Amino acid sequence: MFFANPMYLWALLGLTVPVAIHLWSKDEGRTIKIGSIANLKESENAQTRTLQLNEWLLLLLRMLAIALLVFILAEPFAKTKSKNQDLVYLVEPELLKIDTFKSSIDSLAESKMVKLLQEDFPEYNAADSVKTAATNYWQLVQDFEKLKADSLVVYSQTLLSRFKGKRPEITENVNWVTIDSAQTTAGVVALTQLQDSIEVLEVKSTKQQLRFKKSVREAAAVQNLDTDLEIQAVDRLQVYAFAEDSLQTDLKFLKTGFEALSTYLNRPIAITDSAPNEIPQEGILIWLSPSDTPEFSGTLLDYQPDAFASDLIVKNSAHFSMTQNLTRKNVVEQHLAEHLLPLLNLHPELDEMVQKYDRRVLADAFATPLRTAKEQELNQASSIPLTHWFWLALLITLIVERLLSRIRKQ
């Protein structure tokens, strides 16, 4: 038995109180001198012994009541160690497409517990078809305790794109093993119409890096590409700008940056000066003013000085902010045009397309979740509260004590 608040056990010293009261309440008998005892009735020894026995029982019951009350305050509970499996294997479903790996897992499943690395961790059955879906490794790791295993062996691709969020801390012992499913992948992620030619954006990924390649090809050559992507038309990007007099110099640098992007990307970008009361709801808005920004549904770039920011332009929740005044030095050294590129959002679905080809792998040392410093055995033990049983014992003790007190008076 354990106690959640063991400091209350010092109150057991209070057991000395009823003992002291019992001892001090005994009065010595008085001696009365009489002439003759012939007419006195002899006392019953059995009744005297019964009264003495009741006195001791009352003492014990009152001491027991105090002890039970102290235990209730200390919140007693019992720990029962749950029966865990010694070893459980977790396999990422996509790896089962590799014939050699699948045959090894089929043999392993005959003697060991093998589960799939996906939501709810279903048990692997070689006869069943396995559905694959992109998963967040860290989210699954947080549910490892549901497996009730002393140790876990995880076979996965360990793709960098699937580690999202903070590295979790768990009590289970995890051995993370990376299985290479593909050495190199490549594909087309965007097609853009440029007058009489097509701009082709390709991506190539290995375990170590992800590269993009842009090329301009004839329309006939694009038809031979192994892709079902639609060719996107080039629309003119509209930028609206408003700046206070003190920030007109910064606005000139921003306009120059957009013009450089227009030339480099071969995209028409129109920049229009607007008044505060003539702000449209589409396109890109540059708002360089300390006053409140207007309601705008497009992409917003405002001015919010931040002495601790390391970049000229940072992204806040739903918009972008310029963190410092622009000068010739910081515009050149920090490459202002590159900071403006995310505002254009040329390929809004690019991230989703790139994930299909991203095969970068995180090192096993960083893929393994952190293990907490708590003793694993204590974490695996389940707690059983005992307070309600002590309340029941206290109630019974008080009832018996009251009954004996009534008998004693009678």
ZIURQUI-V210363 format. One record per backbone hydrogen bond with DSSP energy under -0.5 kcal/mol. NH is the residue of the N-H (numbers start at 0). CO is the residue of the C=O. E is the energy in kcal/mol with one decimal. If there is no record, write none. Layout:
BEGIN
NH/CO/E  NH/CO/E
END
This chain:
BEGIN
1/76/-3.4  3/73/-0.8  3/74/-2.3  4/73/-2.4  5/2/-0.5  7/4/-1.6  8/5/-1.7  9/6/-1.4  10/7/-2.0  11/8/-1.9  12/9/-1.7  13/10/-2.1  14/11/-2.1  15/12/-1.6  16/13/-1.6  17/13/-0.5  18/14/-0.9  19/15/-2.4  20/16/-2.4  21/17/-2.2  22/18/-2.2  23/19/-2.6  24/20/-1.5  25/22/-0.9  26/24/-0.8  31/29/-0.6  32/30/-0.5  33/31/-0.5  39/36/-0.9  44/42/-0.7  47/43/-1.5  48/44/-2.3  49/45/-1.9  50/46/-2.1  51/47/-2.0  52/48/-2.3  53/49/-2.3  54/50/-1.8  55/51/-1.8  56/52/-2.4  57/53/-2.6  58/54/-1.9  59/55/-2.5  60/56/-2.6  61/57/-2.3  62/58/-2.1  63/59/-2.5  64/60/-2.2  65/61/-1.9  66/62/-2.3  67/63/-2.7  68/64/-2.1  69/65/-2.1  70/66/-2.3  71/67/-2.2  72/68/-1.9  73/69/-1.7  74/71/-1.1  75/70/-0.6  76/1/-2.6  77/383/-2.7  79/381/-2.5  80/78/-0.5  81/379/-1.1  83/81/-0.8  84/147/-2.4  87/150/-1.7  88/112/-2.8  89/152/-3.1  90/114/-2.4  91/154/-2.2  94/91/-1.7  95/92/-1.5  96/93/-1.3  97/94/-1.8  98/96/-0.7  101/97/-2.7  102/98/-2.3  103/99/-1.4  104/100/-2.2  105/101/-2.5  106/102/-1.7  107/103/-2.0  108/104/-2.6  109/105/-0.6  109/106/-0.7  110/107/-1.3  111/107/-2.2  112/86/-0.6  113/111/-0.7  114/88/-3.2  115/121/-2.7  116/90/-2.9  117/115/-1.9  120/117/-2.2  123/113/-2.6  127/124/-1.3  136/134/-0.7  136/161/-2.0  137/161/-0.5  139/135/-1.7  140/136/-2.3  141/137/-1.5  142/139/-1.5  143/140/-1.9  145/142/-1.5  146/143/-1.8  147/144/-1.1  149/84/-3.0  150/85/-0.7  151/172/-2.7  152/87/-2.2  153/174/-2.4  154/89/-3.2  154/152/-0.5  155/153/-0.6  155/176/-2.1  159/359/-3.1  161/158/-1.5  162/159/-1.4  163/161/-0.9  169/369/-2.9  172/149/-1.0  173/171/-0.7  174/151/-2.7  175/173/-0.6  176/153/-3.4  176/174/-0.6  178/155/-2.7  179/177/-0.5  180/178/-0.6  184/204/-2.3  186/202/-2.1  188/200/-2.7  189/200/-1.2  191/198/-2.3  192/231/-3.2  193/196/-3.1  196/193/-2.6  197/216/-3.1  198/191/-3.4  199/197/-0.6  199/214/-3.5  200/189/-2.6  200/198/-0.5  201/199/-0.6  201/212/-3.3  202/186/-2.7  203/210/-2.8  204/184/-3.0  205/208/-2.6  210/203/-3.1  212/201/-2.6  214/199/-2.2  216/197/-3.0  216/214/-0.5  221/217/-1.5  222/218/-1.1  223/220/-0.9  224/221/-1.7  226/224/-1.9  231/190/-3.1  231/229/-0.5  234/232/-0.7  236/267/-2.6  238/236/-0.5  238/269/-3.4  239/283/-3.5  240/271/-2.4  241/285/-2.4  243/287/-2.3  246/243/-1.5  247/244/-1.2  250/246/-1.8  251/247/-1.8  252/248/-1.7  253/249/-2.0  254/250/-2.5  255/251/-2.1  256/252/-2.0  257/253/-2.2  258/254/-2.2  259/255/-2.1  260/256/-1.9  261/257/-2.3  262/258/-1.9  263/259/-2.4  264/260/-3.0  265/261/-0.9  266/261/-1.4  269/236/-2.9  271/238/-3.1  271/269/-0.5  273/240/-2.9  277/274/-2.1  279/277/-0.6  283/237/-2.2  284/298/-2.9  285/239/-3.3  286/284/-0.6  286/300/-3.3  287/241/-3.0  287/285/-0.6  288/286/-1.0  298/282/-2.2  300/284/-2.8  301/319/-2.2  302/286/-0.8  303/301/-0.6  303/321/-2.1  305/322/-2.7  308/305/-1.2  313/320/-2.3  315/313/-0.6  315/318/-2.8  318/315/-2.3  319/299/-3.0  320/313/-2.7  321/301/-3.0  322/311/-2.7  322/320/-0.6  323/311/-0.5  330/326/-2.1  331/327/-1.4  332/328/-2.9  333/329/-2.1  334/331/-0.7  335/330/-1.9  337/334/-0.8  338/334/-1.2  339/335/-1.4  340/336/-1.1  341/337/-0.5  342/339/-1.1  343/339/-0.6  343/340/-1.4  344/340/-0.7  349/346/-1.9  352/348/-1.7  353/349/-2.9  354/350/-1.8  355/351/-0.6  355/352/-0.8  356/353/-1.6  357/353/-1.4  358/356/-0.7  360/206/-2.2  361/157/-2.4  365/362/-1.2  366/362/-1.7  367/363/-1.8  369/167/-1.8  371/169/-2.1  378/374/-1.6  379/375/-1.8  380/376/-0.8  381/79/-2.6  383/77/-3.3  384/382/-0.5  385/75/-2.3  386/75/-0.6  388/385/-0.6  389/385/-1.6  390/386/-2.1  391/387/-1.7  392/388/-2.2  393/389/-2.4  394/390/-2.3  395/391/-2.3  396/392/-2.3  397/393/-2.4  398/394/-2.0  399/395/-2.4  400/396/-2.4  401/397/-2.1  402/398/-2.0  403/399/-2.3  404/400/-2.0  405/401/-2.1  406/402/-2.2  407/403/-2.3  408/404/-1.9  409/405/-1.9
END
